[in-house]
């Protein structure tokens, strides 16, 4: 599971179809949960072990245990709720 979205480096370089992967979720029952995602230039770069190209993307969300979506799906939905990632596609 990952997201694909055009991204911009801190130096202003546009990365078309950047590859964003949720790499950790910190959770505790009844608390706000935190997810950390990292952006790579492509899936191939990530699979090859290359470093992500910019700082992590952090997100906070509430895990709904009654939802049909698991915690990972809910964390990706929270990422897509960030305005800069709103039109990301699931890959």
Residue, then its C-alpha position, 0 to 999 in steps of 0.5 A: x500500500x502506498x500513495x502516488x502524488x506529484x511532490x516538490x523537493x525543498x529545493x523546488x524540484x518537481x517530482x512527478x508521481x512521487x511514491x509515499x509510503x507509511x513507514x510507522x504508526x504509533x498507537x495506544x487504545x483511546x489515544x490520538x494515533x500518529x503516522x509517519x510517511x516517507x516520500x521517494x522518487x519512485x517505487x523502484x527507488x524505494x525497492x532499491x534501498x535508496x534514501x527518501x528525498x525529503x523530510x518525513x510527513x507526519x499525520x495524526x488520526x483517530x482509529x475507529x475500531x468500528x470501521x470496516x477499514x483497518x488501522x493502515x487504511x485509516x492512516x492512509x486516509x488521514x494522509x490523503x486528508x492533508x491538503x497537499x496530498x488530497x488528490x493522491x492515488x492509491x498504488 
